[in-house]
Amino acid sequence: MKPLKTKVSITLDTDIIEQLKILAEADDRSFSQYINLILKEFLSRKQA
């Protein structure tokens, strides 16, 4: 069973959004999936 997800609304700089969209597409992920992946990796490193 997939973990539950919650919708959030955030404001990001336009240049950051464009870079993330390019990276997400190159990784064959949606924008949302890619941000989620980045945040999980960041939090994992912070806990280590």
Secondary structure as UniProt FT lines:
FT   HELIX           14..26
FT   TURN            27..28
FT   HELIX           31..47
//
